[in-house]
Amino acid sequence: MMKISGLHAGYGGLNALVDVSISVGKGQLVTIAGPNGAGKSTLFKVISGVVPARQGRIEFDGQDLLKVKPSERARMGIAHVPEGWQVFKSMSVLENLEMGSLARLDRTTWRRDLDRLFALFPDLAKRKRQLAGTLSGGQQQMVAIARGLASAPRLLMLDEPSMGLAPALIDTVFERIGQIHKETGLTVLLVEQRATEALELCDHGYVLESGRVAAEGTRHQLLNDGRVKRAYVGM
């Protein structure tokens, strides 16, 4: 579905990504793990068009994504859920989801899909008229994920979904991501600092270090790689 080849990007004189190559197959859950400052969020920003690529190529379903305007990438089926519970705080939960649905090319199934979202996130269904800014951090993160799903994406990109959450809520968020992938078959690209939880979910994973791919492999390969275990999994 998406192939990134020889990608370089950065800010000013800083190189945040250096010769990064990553593949995401249709229906896969791919994890990008690594420490703070590794370039994980920059990678997502390049895919979304927020940060320009200096060199390299990104193909999405065979199309050169770097030639597509950032404003059009969501309509291609790419949903980016940024880090930090970014919701429309002065809007209700329902209004947030409706905002996400504006990127849909086909709105005929929106009401049916909305029912499915509330079935997937029952806590949000109870609070659909509540202002998103009054929800807990974990609930706001669920709103952000649900809003991304509301666009009926072909690729869902989740950037640090565990950031700032209590441990019990982190477990819930990862469980929900796994459930979404398993039940819908949606292609998911997950950027996450918590390597153990993120790698346990994935079909294939990459570890970024100082803007470069330091390791890659299946879930089993990475979780049993001695260097990865010592440096990123805390074992």
VEXPADREN-105681 format. One record per residue (C-alpha): residue number from 0; y, z, x. Coordinates in steps of 0.5 Angstrom, whole numbers, plus 2048, in hexadecimal, padded with zeros to 3 digits. Each point is the difference from the previous one (the first is absolute). Layout:
// VEXPADREN-105681
  pos   c2   c3   c1
  NUM    Y    Z    X
...
This chain:
// VEXPADREN-105681
  pos   c2   c3   c1
    0  800  800  800
    1  805  802  805
    2  800  7FE  808
    3  805  803  805
    4  800  7FD  807
    5  804  801  806
    6  805  804  7FC
    7  806  803  804
    8  806  804  7FD
    9  805  805  801
   10  807  803  7FF
   11  805  7FE  805
   12  7FD  800  807
   13  7FA  804  7FE
   14  7F9  7FD  7FF
   15  7FD  804  7FA
   16  7FA  7FB  800
   17  7FD  7FC  806
   18  7FB  7FA  7FF
   19  7FD  803  7F9
   20  7FA  7FD  7FD
   21  7FD  802  7FA
   22  7FC  7FD  7FA
   23  7FF  802  7F9
   24  7FB  7FD  7FC
   25  800  800  7F8
   26  7FD  806  7FD
   27  801  804  806
   28  803  807  802
   29  803  7FF  807
   30  803  806  803
   31  805  800  805
   32  800  807  804
   33  804  803  806
   34  805  805  802
   35  807  800  7FE
   36  804  7FB  803
   37  7FA  7FB  801
   38  803  7FB  7FC
   39  7FC  801  7F9
   40  806  800  7FC
   41  804  7FA  803
   42  7FA  7FC  7FF
   43  800  801  7F9
   44  808  7FE  800
   45  7FE  7FA  804
   46  7FB  7FE  7FA
   47  805  801  7FB
   48  806  7FD  803
   49  804  806  802
   50  800  7FF  807
   51  7FF  7F9  803
   52  7FB  7FE  805
   53  802  7FE  807
   54  7F9  7FC  801
   55  7FA  7FF  7FD
   56  7FD  7FE  7F9
   57  7FE  803  7FA
   58  7FC  7FC  7FB
   59  7FF  802  7F9
   60  7FB  7FC  7FC
   61  801  7FB  805
   62  807  800  7FF
   63  805  801  806
   64  803  807  7FD
   65  806  800  805
   66  803  7FA  7FD
   67  800  803  7F9
   68  806  804  7FE
   69  7FF  807  800
   70  802  800  7F8
   71  7FB  7FB  7FF
   72  7FA  804  803
   73  7FF  805  7FB
   74  7FF  7FA  7FB
   75  7FA  7FE  804
   76  7FD  806  7FF
   77  802  805  805
   78  801  807  7FE
   79  803  804  805
   80  800  808  7FF
   81  805  803  805
   82  7FF  807  803
   83  804  806  7FD
   84  7FF  800  7F9
   85  805  7FA  7FF
   86  801  800  7F8
   87  806  7FF  7FB
   88  801  807  7FF
   89  805  800  7FA
   90  7FB  7FB  7FD
   91  7FA  803  7FC
   92  7F9  7FF  802
   93  7FF  7FA  7FB
   94  806  7FD  802
   95  7FE  800  808
   96  7FA  7FC  7FE
   97  803  7FB  7FC
   98  805  7FF  806
   99  7FA  7FF  804
  100  7FD  7FB  7FB
  101  806  7FB  800
  102  7FD  7FD  806
  103  7FA  7FE  7FC
  104  7FF  7F8  7FF
  105  7FC  801  7FA
  106  803  806  7FB
  107  7FB  7FE  7FA
  108  7FB  806  803
  109  805  805  801
  110  7FF  805  7FB
  111  7F9  7FF  801
  112  801  802  807
  113  805  805  7FF
  114  7FA  804  7FC
  115  7FB  7FF  806
  116  806  803  804
  117  800  806  7FC
  118  7F9  801  800
  119  800  800  807
  120  805  805  801
  121  800  804  7FA
  122  805  805  802
  123  805  7FB  800
  124  7FE  7FE  7F9
  125  802  807  7FE
  126  806  7FF  803
  127  802  7F9  7FF
  128  807  802  7FC
  129  802  805  806
  130  805  7FE  805
  131  7FC  7FE  807
  132  805  804  804
  133  7FE  807  7FC
  134  7F8  7FF  802
  135  7FD  803  806
  136  7FF  7FC  807
  137  7F9  7FF  7FE
  138  801  7FD  7F9
  139  806  7FC  803
  140  7FB  7FD  805
  141  7FC  7FE  7FA
  142  806  7FD  7FD
  143  801  7FC  806
  144  7F9  7FD  800
  145  7FF  7FF  7F9
  146  807  7FC  800
  147  7FD  7FC  806
  148  7FA  7FE  7FC
  149  804  7FF  7FA
  150  802  7F9  803
  151  7F9  7FE  800
  152  800  7FF  807
  153  7FA  7FC  804
  154  802  804  806
  155  802  808  800
  156  803  802  806
  157  801  808  800
  158  804  803  805
  159  7FF  807  802
  160  7FE  802  7F9
  161  7FE  807  803
  162  807  802  803
  163  803  806  7FE
  164  7FA  802  7FB
  165  7FC  807  800
  166  7F9  7FF  803
  167  7FD  801  7F9
  168  805  7FA  7FD
  169  7FE  7FC  806
  170  7F9  800  7FE
  171  802  7FE  7F9
  172  804  7FA  803
  173  7FA  7FE  804
  174  7FB  801  7FA
  175  804  7FB  7FC
  176  801  7FB  805
  177  7F9  800  801
  178  7FF  7FF  7F8
  179  805  7FB  800
  180  7FC  7FC  805
  181  7F9  801  7FD
  182  802  7FF  7F9
  183  805  7FA  801
  184  7FD  7FC  806
  185  808  800  802
  186  801  7FE  807
  187  804  806  803
  188  803  801  807
  189  801  807  801
  190  805  803  806
  191  7FF  807  801
  192  801  805  806
  193  7FA  805  7FD
  194  7FA  7FC  804
  195  7FA  803  7FD
  196  802  7FF  7F9
  197  802  7F9  800
  198  7FB  7FE  805
  199  7FA  803  7FB
  200  803  7FB  7FA
  201  800  7FA  804
  202  7FC  7FA  801
  203  803  7FE  806
  204  806  804  804
  205  805  7FF  806
  206  803  805  804
  207  807  7FF  803
  208  803  803  806
  209  807  7FF  803
  210  800  7F9  7FB
  211  7F9  7FD  803
  212  7F9  800  7FD
  213  7FD  805  804
  214  7F9  800  7FC
  215  7FD  7FD  7FA
  216  7F9  7FF  7FC
  217  7FD  803  7FA
  218  800  807  7FD
  219  7FA  802  804
  220  802  7FD  806
  221  807  803  800
  222  7FE  807  7FE
  223  7FA  800  805
  224  805  7FD  806
  225  800  806  805
  226  808  7FE  802
  227  802  7FF  7F9
  228  7FD  807  7FE
  229  803  803  806
  230  807  7FD  7FF
  231  801  7FF  7F8
  232  7FA  803  7FC
  233  801  807  804
  234  7F9  801  802
